[in-house]
C-alpha cells in the first residue's frame, strides 16, 4: 500500500493521521481590516510633490479620488464620465451625447490643470459596448483634430453610474 503524506504548517502527516492533525491544529489566519477609520489609513496625506487639481467646470469626484493630479511635468486625469458640472447624468442611453460630455469634462480638467488639449499624451477609452467604438471614435477624432494622442480603447463589463463611455488621460504640462 502506498503511503501518502501531506504538509501542514511545516509538519508532515500521513494520510491516516491528517484528519487527527487537522482537528488539533488551529486553522487561524491573521485578519487585517482596513477602512477609512483605521489609524494607518487616516495619516496618509498627499505628498508635497503632488498637486490635486479640481475645477467646478467638471463634475466633482464621486469617490475618494481627485479629478486630476499634477506630478512633475505630467497631469494624470481620473476617468471622466458624462455627468454635467452639477453631477447630473447627460444623455442616458445616448453614446453620442455622453461622449461629447465626457470630452467637455476632460477639456475642463486639462485646462484647470494648466495645460491644453494639444498636450494630451495618452488616453484610455472605456466603452460599455465595443459596438459604440465607431461613434465614439468619430466624436473623439473631431474633438482632437490633427492631434492624435496615444490611445487604448477597451470594452468593460460596467462603468460607474452605468454610463456608456469613460475616458482618462495623461497630459504634458511643458
Residue pairs with C-beta under 8 A, 6 or more apart in sequence:
3 14
3 15
4 14
4 15
5 12
5 13
5 14
5 15
6 12
6 13
6 15
6 18
7 13
8 18
8 21
8 22
8 25
9 25
11 21
13 21
34 40
34 41
35 41
36 42
46 52
49 71
49 72
50 69
50 70
50 71
51 69
51 70
52 66
52 68
52 69
53 66
53 67
53 68
53 69
53 70
53 75
53 109
53 112
53 113
54 60
54 66
54 67
54 68
54 112
55 67
55 108
55 109
55 111
55 112
56 85
57 85
57 108
57 111
57 112
58 67
58 80
58 85
58 104
58 105
58 108
58 109
58 112
59 81
59 83
59 84
59 85
59 86
59 87
59 105
60 67
60 87
61 67
61 78
62 83
62 87
62 160
62 161
65 78
66 78
67 77
67 78
67 109
67 112
68 75
68 76
68 77
68 78
68 109
68 110
68 112
68 113
69 75
69 76
70 76
70 113
70 114
70 173
72 173
73 172
73 173
73 174
74 121
74 170
74 171
74 172
74 173
75 110
75 113
75 114
75 115
75 170
75 171
75 172
75 173
76 169
76 170
76 171
77 106
77 109
77 110
77 113
77 168
77 169
77 170
77 171
78 168
79 124
79 126
79 160
79 166
79 167
79 168
80 102
80 103
80 105
80 106
80 109
80 166
80 167
80 168
81 102
81 105
81 159
81 160
81 161
81 163
81 165
81 166
82 89
82 90
82 91
82 97
82 98
82 99
82 101
82 102
82 105
82 163
82 164
82 165
83 89
83 90
83 101
83 105
83 161
84 90
84 101
85 108
89 161
89 163
90 97
90 98
90 101
91 97
91 98
91 100
91 101
93 164
94 164
95 132
95 135
95 136
95 164
95 165
96 135
96 139
98 163
98 164
98 165
99 135
99 136
99 139
99 140
99 165
100 139
102 165
102 166
102 167
103 139
103 140
103 143
103 167
106 167
106 169
107 117
110 116
110 117
110 119
110 120
110 169
110 171
113 171
113 173
114 173
115 171
115 172
115 173
117 143
117 144
117 147
118 147
119 171
119 172
119 173
119 174
120 144
120 147
120 149
120 169
120 170
120 171
120 172
121 149
121 150
121 169
121 170
121 171
121 172
122 149
122 150
122 151
122 152
122 169
122 170
123 149
123 150
123 151
123 152
123 167
123 168
123 169
123 170
124 151
124 152
124 153
124 154
124 167
124 168
124 169
125 136
125 140
125 151
125 152
125 153
125 154
125 165
125 166
125 167
126 154
126 156
126 159
126 165
126 166
126 167
126 168
127 133
127 136
127 153
127 154
127 155
127 156
127 164
127 165
128 155
128 156
128 158
128 159
128 162
128 163
128 164
128 165
129 155
129 164
130 153
130 155
132 164
132 165
133 153
136 153
136 165
137 153
140 151
149 169
159 165
159 166
160 166
